[in-house]
Amino acid sequence: MTRRIDRLSEDDRVLWNLVARTAKPLKGKAAVDVADFRVEPKPAPTPAPVNGAPSVAAKPRTQHVSHALDDQTLNKLSKGRLPLEGRVDLHGMTQDEAYSLLFSFLHRAHAGGIRYVLVITGKGSSSGGDGVLRRSVPAWLSTPAFRPLVSSHDHAARNHGGSGALYVRLRRTRT
């Protein structure tokens, strides 16, 4: 059974566009132009007034993000006693591509009940400095867009990529 393109979810469409841009056409076939697709954050809905009363905006519930994993969890992940149930590699991507892929990956992993994932940023190839994604990804994980998904994150152990990768603990799904 084939799936029609108009039935793809937003996350699937982002992922498809990233893959389609990297594909090379077969010999003798023309390349298909793939349009850019960017995930725009959706504005939060405003509550409607009840019985003509002026609307009072409810105070948004803030979720504290502890950036570092606890030592015991970090040790278990590095020794392989806690499974990494998913991994995403952001090597060679622009910031826009990496952000879209990371957001859709973490959203799908969270919806699937996955707790620990590995995000590979690479160490970067800039002269004398850190890579752009290596600096940006930890900052992204602390933004409001990722807060409902990410509980904490920390640098990976050497055998999982060291400073070029991050362990990410996702929040538990509410049932």
N, C-alpha and C positions, 0 to 999 in steps of 0.2 A: 504494500500500500504506500503510495507516495503522498507526501505532505505538500500542500500548496504553500507558496511563499507568503501569501497574505494572511496565513494563520500562524505565523511565527510570533512568538512573544517578543517584547522589546529586547530582553536579554539575549534571546537566540539570534535576533537580527543583528545586534552589535557583534556577537561572536562570529556569525556568518560573514559579515562584511570584513572583519579582520582577517579571516582565513582566505576569503575570496581575493583580497588584494595581494596576497603572497603567492597565489597559484599562478603557474606558468601555463599558457595555452599549449595544446598538442601541436605537433608539427603540421603546418598547413592550415591551421585554424586561426581565426582572428581573435584577439583578446577582447573580453567583454569589459566594458567600463563599469566599475562599481562605485556607486555614489557614497559619499561620506555620510555616516550616521553617528550622531553624537547624542548621548544621554543627557538630557537637561533635567535638573532637579525640579520636581513638581512642587508648586507652592502649597503650603498647608491650608486646608479649607478653614474658613472662618465660621464660627458657630452662629446659627441663625437666632434672632431674638425670639424669646418665648412670650406669648401673650402680650405683645406690644412693649415689653420691658426692654430697656436699653441692654444691648449685649455687653456682657462683661467677659473679657478674654480670660480664659482659665490660664493659670500660671503653668507654662510647659514643664513637664517633669524632666529634670536633668538626669542623665545617666553618667555617672563618674567612670571614666576610663582609666584604669590602672595600666600604665604603659608597659611595665615590666611584668613578666611571668614570675611566679614565686620560684625559689631555688629548687624545691623538690620536683615541681613539674618540669622545669628546664632540664634538670638532671635526667629525669625519666625519658623525655623526648630525645635528648642527645644520645642516650644509650639504647634507644629503640624499644624501651619497655612500654612506652605510650605510643600508639600508632598514629602516624601522620596519614589521615584519610584522604587527603587531596593535595595537589601541588599545581602551581601555575608559574610559568616561566615568562618573564617580561623582557628578556634579553632583546636588544635591538629595536625596541619599540619607541615611538615618540611618547611624550607625556600624555597626550590625549588618548592615544591608542591604549597605553598601559592603564590609564585611569578607568576607561570604559571596560576593558577586559577584567581588571581587578574587581571593580564594582559588581559586574555581572557574575563573576566566578564566586565571590564571597556571598552574594545574594542567593545563588543556587545552592551553595554548600550549606548555608544557614538553614534554608528551607528543607534541605535533605537531612537535617539533624547532625551534621558533621561538626565535631568539636575542635579538632586541631588540623591546620593546613600549613603547608610550606609555601612561602612566596619568594621566588627567586628573582632578585633585581639585577644581579651581576655587580661587579665591583666598579665598573665604569672604566672608560679609557681616556678620560680627560687628562691633560698634562698636569701631573702633580696634585690633582684633587680627587675628590670622591665623584662618583658618577651621579648624574642628575636623578635617575630613578632611585639610587641608593639613598639619596638625601630626601627625596620627595615622598616616597611610599610611607615611611613612618609618620610623616606629617599628615598625609591623607587619611591614614587609619585613625587619627585623632579628630577628624572633622565631623560635624554633625551628620553628614550623609552616611558615614560608616558606623556611628555610635550604636545604632540599633543592632548591628551585626557583630561588631568586634568587642570582645571583652578585654583582651590585652594582647600585647605582642612584644617580642624580644629578638635579638640577633640569634641566628641559628648556630649550632655547634659546627666545628670544623668539618666533620664528616657529612654534614648536610649543606655545606656551602659557606660556612663561616660568616664573615661580615657582608657577603654578597647575597645573603638570604635571611629571611625572617620567619620565625615561628609565629603563627597567629592563632589565638584561642577565640573561637566564636561563641557568642552568647547561646544559652540554651533556648530552644524554641518553646514558646508558650503553648500549652495545650488547653 
